[in-house]
Amino acid sequence: MTAAHNPEDVSPNEVQLRADLAGEAFLAGVRAGLWRNPVLEWPLLYVEIAIGDFDFMMMRLQVDGYPLRAPQGEPWDPDLSVPLAPARWPRGGNAGRVFRGDWSPGNQNAPYLACDRMGLSTHPNWATDHPERSWNPSRSIDFYLTEVATELADSTLPENEEAA
């Protein structure tokens, strides 16, 4: 689940994230098929998010400052170890609102959501306008992942559109 680490070098932020990754809420999301295969390489978390009924897309999350700072995610190509090309981002359903072609590429490919660090930094009003969907320090990683997975539940990956 997580990469090896030296306990003497672990920040309180990393300790909290590791505890949340081992927690029931996170594991319930794995069992429900909403996300899988988390790998923590502090301060980065790699996790596959469910897209539609049968697909998964890797996301890389910047988690430094967790949980005081929201995670900052981007679609990730695990084979090339680079950001996933926008042409391969999810499509259909709410995908165009989550990964906006007019916003996400200019904002480190971040999802356009109130739970994401980049979204909150460019829309500071979201925290008060959408508190039920916005990150705050009482949230845990499963909240972020649930927000993304829920928004992409009716989407497909471009290479699998013909199979949908």
Secondary structure, DSSP 8 states (H G I E B T S, - for coil): ------GGG--HHHHHHHHHHTSHHHHHHHHTTSEEEEEEETTEEEEEEEETTTEEEEEEEE-TTTTTS--EEEEEETTTTEE--GGGS-BSTTHHHHS-TTTGGGGTT--SSTTSHHHHHH-TTHHHH-TTTS--TT--HHHHHHHHHHHTTT-B-GGGGGG-
